Amino acid sequence: MTRYALVIDTALNACQVGLFSHDGTTVTPLFIRSEEMTRGHQEFIGPAVAESFEKSGTIPKALSVIGVTLGPGSFTGLRVGLSFAKGMAGGLDLPLRGFFTLELMGRRADFDGRTRLVAHDAGRGQLYLQTLDTEGHAYDAKSFDINDLSEVEALTPPDLIIGSGAGYLADIFPSAEVIPAALPDLSAMAALCFADTQAYDDLTPLYMRDADAKVSNKAVISFDF
């Protein structure tokens, strides 16, 4: 029996939608669309999902599972993707699985067999790092100050450095191959969706820092007329 997975990523500076099938052996991409953007995820995601069904000839009721990225990444982008995925999964009564951004950046199929260090430049002088071993096992993501990478220097040199923050680490690990442009891999997300593991049932977003927006501490003035 063929199963279908819809996967959504709005965590970083892109909006990605993919529709995949699984025949019990092979994961096949039926539709993938990835558009770079810093804003506008909310307007893009619905039409892109609709296009995925139209172009693949699949209907929403045929889906078996939905996957979505949980961060780290843009606060607004994460909320857009997660809210959309939750609404769709709830409406179709489907399981929803959540995946961490950095892990999916390091899970590309052609990275298999090599140790990986995923490095995302999060701005404000912060560098988010996550390591994956040769089998793709991911260790906890951590945040570092780009001006103090002494702890990073103590790490075992990786075979690959992946992501927008790779440039900060190239001199520290000169023997590693550097891949500076990377987004969460939709094929990897789909494969994990089909694996039916409970390890991805937790849908708690991973922000790794406080939101830019703050609750005002100014007094609220009210008028009684």
Contacts in CASP RR format, 6 or more apart in sequence:
PFRMAT RR
TARGET T0000
AUTHOR 0000-0000-0000
METHOD contacts of the structure
MODEL  1
MTRYALVIDTALNACQVGLFSHDGTTVTPLFIRSEEMTRGHQEFIGPAVA
ESFEKSGTIPKALSVIGVTLGPGSFTGLRVGLSFAKGMAGGLDLPLRGFF
TLELMGRRADFDGRTRLVAHDAGRGQLYLQTLDTEGHAYDAKSFDINDLS
EVEALTPPDLIIGSGAGYLADIFPSAEVIPAALPDLSAMAALCFADTQAY
DDLTPLYMRDADAKVSNKAVISFDF
2 21 0 8 1.000
2 22 0 8 1.000
2 23 0 8 1.000
3 21 0 8 1.000
3 22 0 8 1.000
3 24 0 8 1.000
3 64 0 8 1.000
3 65 0 8 1.000
3 194 0 8 1.000
4 19 0 8 1.000
4 20 0 8 1.000
4 21 0 8 1.000
4 22 0 8 1.000
4 30 0 8 1.000
4 58 0 8 1.000
4 62 0 8 1.000
4 63 0 8 1.000
4 64 0 8 1.000
5 19 0 8 1.000
5 20 0 8 1.000
5 21 0 8 1.000
5 22 0 8 1.000
5 63 0 8 1.000
5 64 0 8 1.000
5 65 0 8 1.000
5 66 0 8 1.000
5 67 0 8 1.000
5 190 0 8 1.000
5 193 0 8 1.000
5 194 0 8 1.000
6 17 0 8 1.000
6 18 0 8 1.000
6 19 0 8 1.000
6 49 0 8 1.000
6 52 0 8 1.000
6 63 0 8 1.000
6 65 0 8 1.000
6 66 0 8 1.000
6 67 0 8 1.000
6 88 0 8 1.000
7 16 0 8 1.000
7 17 0 8 1.000
7 18 0 8 1.000
7 19 0 8 1.000
7 20 0 8 1.000
7 66 0 8 1.000
7 67 0 8 1.000
7 68 0 8 1.000
7 186 0 8 1.000
7 189 0 8 1.000
7 190 0 8 1.000
7 193 0 8 1.000
8 16 0 8 1.000
8 17 0 8 1.000
8 18 0 8 1.000
8 45 0 8 1.000
8 49 0 8 1.000
8 66 0 8 1.000
8 67 0 8 1.000
8 68 0 8 1.000
8 69 0 8 1.000
8 81 0 8 1.000
8 84 0 8 1.000
8 85 0 8 1.000
9 15 0 8 1.000
9 16 0 8 1.000
9 17 0 8 1.000
9 68 0 8 1.000
9 69 0 8 1.000
9 81 0 8 1.000
9 101 0 8 1.000
9 104 0 8 1.000
9 183 0 8 1.000
9 184 0 8 1.000
9 186 0 8 1.000
9 189 0 8 1.000
10 16 0 8 1.000
10 41 0 8 1.000
10 45 0 8 1.000
10 69 0 8 1.000
10 74 0 8 1.000
10 77 0 8 1.000
10 78 0 8 1.000
10 80 0 8 1.000
10 81 0 8 1.000
11 69 0 8 1.000
11 70 0 8 1.000
11 71 0 8 1.000
11 72 0 8 1.000
11 73 0 8 1.000
11 74 0 8 1.000
11 77 0 8 1.000
11 78 0 8 1.000
11 101 0 8 1.000
11 184 0 8 1.000
12 73 0 8 1.000
12 74 0 8 1.000
12 101 0 8 1.000
12 120 0 8 1.000
12 183 0 8 1.000
12 184 0 8 1.000
13 36 0 8 1.000
13 37 0 8 1.000
13 38 0 8 1.000
13 74 0 8 1.000
14 34 0 8 1.000
14 35 0 8 1.000
14 36 0 8 1.000
14 37 0 8 1.000
14 183 0 8 1.000
15 34 0 8 1.000
15 35 0 8 1.000
15 37 0 8 1.000
15 40 0 8 1.000
15 41 0 8 1.000
15 44 0 8 1.000
15 45 0 8 1.000
15 48 0 8 1.000
16 32 0 8 1.000
16 33 0 8 1.000
16 34 0 8 1.000
16 35 0 8 1.000
16 183 0 8 1.000
16 184 0 8 1.000
16 186 0 8 1.000
17 31 0 8 1.000
17 32 0 8 1.000
17 33 0 8 1.000
17 45 0 8 1.000
17 48 0 8 1.000
17 49 0 8 1.000
17 51 0 8 1.000
17 52 0 8 1.000
18 29 0 8 1.000
18 30 0 8 1.000
18 31 0 8 1.000
18 32 0 8 1.000
18 33 0 8 1.000
18 52 0 8 1.000
18 186 0 8 1.000
18 190 0 8 1.000
19 29 0 8 1.000
19 30 0 8 1.000
19 31 0 8 1.000
19 32 0 8 1.000
19 52 0 8 1.000
19 53 0 8 1.000
19 56 0 8 1.000
19 58 0 8 1.000
20 27 0 8 1.000
20 28 0 8 1.000
20 29 0 8 1.000
20 30 0 8 1.000
20 186 0 8 1.000
20 187 0 8 1.000
20 190 0 8 1.000
20 193 0 8 1.000
20 194 0 8 1.000
21 27 0 8 1.000
21 28 0 8 1.000
21 30 0 8 1.000
21 58 0 8 1.000
22 28 0 8 1.000
22 190 0 8 1.000
22 194 0 8 1.000
24 194 0 8 1.000
27 187 0 8 1.000
27 190 0 8 1.000
27 191 0 8 1.000
27 194 0 8 1.000
29 186 0 8 1.000
29 187 0 8 1.000
29 190 0 8 1.000
30 52 0 8 1.000
30 55 0 8 1.000
30 56 0 8 1.000
30 57 0 8 1.000
30 58 0 8 1.000
31 51 0 8 1.000
31 52 0 8 1.000
31 55 0 8 1.000
31 56 0 8 1.000
32 186 0 8 1.000
33 48 0 8 1.000
33 51 0 8 1.000
33 52 0 8 1.000
34 183 0 8 1.000
34 186 0 8 1.000
35 44 0 8 1.000
35 48 0 8 1.000
37 44 0 8 1.000
38 74 0 8 1.000
39 76 0 8 1.000
41 76 0 8 1.000
41 77 0 8 1.000
41 80 0 8 1.000
41 81 0 8 1.000
42 80 0 8 1.000
45 80 0 8 1.000
45 81 0 8 1.000
45 84 0 8 1.000
46 84 0 8 1.000
49 84 0 8 1.000
49 88 0 8 1.000
52 58 0 8 1.000
53 59 0 8 1.000
53 60 0 8 1.000
60 88 0 8 1.000
60 92 0 8 1.000
61 92 0 8 1.000
63 92 0 8 1.000
63 94 0 8 1.000
64 94 0 8 1.000
64 194 0 8 1.000
65 94 0 8 1.000
65 95 0 8 1.000
65 96 0 8 1.000
65 97 0 8 1.000
65 193 0 8 1.000
65 194 0 8 1.000
66 85 0 8 1.000
66 88 0 8 1.000
66 89 0 8 1.000
66 92 0 8 1.000
66 94 0 8 1.000
66 95 0 8 1.000
66 96 0 8 1.000
66 97 0 8 1.000
66 193 0 8 1.000
67 85 0 8 1.000
67 96 0 8 1.000
67 97 0 8 1.000
67 98 0 8 1.000
67 99 0 8 1.000
67 189 0 8 1.000
67 193 0 8 1.000
68 81 0 8 1.000
68 82 0 8 1.000
68 84 0 8 1.000
68 85 0 8 1.000
68 96 0 8 1.000
68 97 0 8 1.000
68 98 0 8 1.000
68 99 0 8 1.000
68 203 0 8 1.000
69 78 0 8 1.000
69 81 0 8 1.000
69 98 0 8 1.000
69 99 0 8 1.000
69 100 0 8 1.000
69 101 0 8 1.000
69 104 0 8 1.000
69 184 0 8 1.000
69 189 0 8 1.000
70 78 0 8 1.000
70 82 0 8 1.000
70 98 0 8 1.000
70 99 0 8 1.000
70 100 0 8 1.000
70 101 0 8 1.000
70 203 0 8 1.000
70 204 0 8 1.000
70 205 0 8 1.000
70 206 0 8 1.000
71 78 0 8 1.000
71 100 0 8 1.000
71 101 0 8 1.000
71 205 0 8 1.000
71 206 0 8 1.000
71 207 0 8 1.000
71 208 0 8 1.000
72 100 0 8 1.000
72 101 0 8 1.000
72 102 0 8 1.000
72 120 0 8 1.000
72 122 0 8 1.000
72 128 0 8 1.000
72 141 0 8 1.000
72 206 0 8 1.000
72 207 0 8 1.000
72 208 0 8 1.000
73 101 0 8 1.000
73 120 0 8 1.000
73 122 0 8 1.000
73 207 0 8 1.000
75 207 0 8 1.000
75 211 0 8 1.000
75 212 0 8 1.000
75 213 0 8 1.000
78 205 0 8 1.000
78 207 0 8 1.000
79 205 0 8 1.000
82 203 0 8 1.000
82 205 0 8 1.000
85 96 0 8 1.000
86 96 0 8 1.000
86 203 0 8 1.000
88 94 0 8 1.000
89 95 0 8 1.000
89 96 0 8 1.000
90 96 0 8 1.000
95 201 0 8 1.000
96 203 0 8 1.000
97 192 0 8 1.000
97 193 0 8 1.000
97 200 0 8 1.000
97 201 0 8 1.000
98 200 0 8 1.000
98 201 0 8 1.000
98 202 0 8 1.000
98 203 0 8 1.000
99 184 0 8 1.000
99 189 0 8 1.000
99 192 0 8 1.000
99 200 0 8 1.000
100 130 0 8 1.000
100 138 0 8 1.000
100 141 0 8 1.000
100 206 0 8 1.000
101 120 0 8 1.000
101 184 0 8 1.000
101 206 0 8 1.000
102 118 0 8 1.000
102 120 0 8 1.000
102 128 0 8 1.000
102 129 0 8 1.000
102 130 0 8 1.000
102 138 0 8 1.000
102 141 0 8 1.000
103 118 0 8 1.000
103 130 0 8 1.000
103 132 0 8 1.000
103 138 0 8 1.000
103 141 0 8 1.000
104 184 0 8 1.000
104 185 0 8 1.000
104 188 0 8 1.000
104 189 0 8 1.000
105 118 0 8 1.000
105 120 0 8 1.000
105 162 0 8 1.000
105 163 0 8 1.000
105 182 0 8 1.000
105 183 0 8 1.000
105 184 0 8 1.000
105 185 0 8 1.000
106 116 0 8 1.000
106 118 0 8 1.000
106 132 0 8 1.000
106 136 0 8 1.000
106 138 0 8 1.000
106 160 0 8 1.000
106 162 0 8 1.000
106 182 0 8 1.000
106 185 0 8 1.000
106 188 0 8 1.000
107 132 0 8 1.000
107 136 0 8 1.000
107 138 0 8 1.000
107 185 0 8 1.000
107 188 0 8 1.000
107 192 0 8 1.000
108 182 0 8 1.000
108 185 0 8 1.000
108 187 0 8 1.000
108 188 0 8 1.000
109 185 0 8 1.000
109 187 0 8 1.000
109 188 0 8 1.000
111 132 0 8 1.000
111 136 0 8 1.000
111 160 0 8 1.000
111 162 0 8 1.000
112 134 0 8 1.000
112 135 0 8 1.000
112 136 0 8 1.000
113 134 0 8 1.000
113 135 0 8 1.000
114 134 0 8 1.000
114 158 0 8 1.000
114 159 0 8 1.000
114 160 0 8 1.000
115 131 0 8 1.000
115 132 0 8 1.000
115 133 0 8 1.000
115 134 0 8 1.000
115 156 0 8 1.000
115 158 0 8 1.000
115 159 0 8 1.000
115 160 0 8 1.000
116 131 0 8 1.000
116 132 0 8 1.000
116 133 0 8 1.000
116 136 0 8 1.000
116 158 0 8 1.000
116 159 0 8 1.000
116 160 0 8 1.000
116 161 0 8 1.000
116 162 0 8 1.000
117 129 0 8 1.000
117 130 0 8 1.000
117 131 0 8 1.000
117 155 0 8 1.000
117 158 0 8 1.000
117 160 0 8 1.000
117 161 0 8 1.000
117 162 0 8 1.000
117 169 0 8 1.000
117 173 0 8 1.000
117 176 0 8 1.000
118 129 0 8 1.000
118 130 0 8 1.000
118 131 0 8 1.000
118 132 0 8 1.000
118 162 0 8 1.000
118 163 0 8 1.000
118 182 0 8 1.000
119 127 0 8 1.000
119 128 0 8 1.000
119 129 0 8 1.000
119 161 0 8 1.000
119 162 0 8 1.000
119 163 0 8 1.000
119 164 0 8 1.000
119 165 0 8 1.000
119 166 0 8 1.000
119 167 0 8 1.000
119 168 0 8 1.000
119 169 0 8 1.000
120 127 0 8 1.000
120 128 0 8 1.000
120 129 0 8 1.000
120 163 0 8 1.000
120 164 0 8 1.000
120 165 0 8 1.000
121 127 0 8 1.000
121 146 0 8 1.000
121 163 0 8 1.000
121 164 0 8 1.000
121 165 0 8 1.000
121 168 0 8 1.000
122 128 0 8 1.000
122 143 0 8 1.000
122 208 0 8 1.000
122 209 0 8 1.000
124 209 0 8 1.000
125 145 0 8 1.000
125 146 0 8 1.000
125 147 0 8 1.000
126 143 0 8 1.000
126 144 0 8 1.000
126 145 0 8 1.000
126 146 0 8 1.000
126 209 0 8 1.000
127 143 0 8 1.000
127 144 0 8 1.000
127 145 0 8 1.000
127 146 0 8 1.000
127 149 0 8 1.000
127 165 0 8 1.000
127 168 0 8 1.000
128 141 0 8 1.000
128 142 0 8 1.000
128 143 0 8 1.000
128 144 0 8 1.000
128 208 0 8 1.000
129 141 0 8 1.000
129 142 0 8 1.000
129 143 0 8 1.000
129 144 0 8 1.000
129 152 0 8 1.000
130 138 0 8 1.000
130 139 0 8 1.000
130 140 0 8 1.000
130 141 0 8 1.000
130 142 0 8 1.000
131 138 0 8 1.000
131 139 0 8 1.000
131 155 0 8 1.000
131 158 0 8 1.000
132 138 0 8 1.000
132 139 0 8 1.000
133 139 0 8 1.000
141 206 0 8 1.000
141 208 0 8 1.000
143 208 0 8 1.000
143 209 0 8 1.000
144 151 0 8 1.000
144 152 0 8 1.000
146 168 0 8 1.000
149 168 0 8 1.000
149 169 0 8 1.000
149 172 0 8 1.000
152 169 0 8 1.000
152 172 0 8 1.000
153 172 0 8 1.000
157 173 0 8 1.000
157 175 0 8 1.000
157 176 0 8 1.000
158 173 0 8 1.000
158 176 0 8 1.000
159 176 0 8 1.000
159 177 0 8 1.000
160 176 0 8 1.000
160 177 0 8 1.000
160 178 0 8 1.000
160 179 0 8 1.000
161 167 0 8 1.000
161 169 0 8 1.000
161 170 0 8 1.000
161 173 0 8 1.000
161 176 0 8 1.000
161 177 0 8 1.000
161 178 0 8 1.000
161 179 0 8 1.000
162 179 0 8 1.000
162 182 0 8 1.000
163 179 0 8 1.000
163 180 0 8 1.000
163 181 0 8 1.000
163 182 0 8 1.000
164 180 0 8 1.000
164 181 0 8 1.000
164 182 0 8 1.000
165 180 0 8 1.000
166 178 0 8 1.000
166 179 0 8 1.000
166 180 0 8 1.000
167 178 0 8 1.000
167 180 0 8 1.000
169 176 0 8 1.000
170 176 0 8 1.000
170 178 0 8 1.000
192 200 0 8 1.000
193 200 0 8 1.000
END
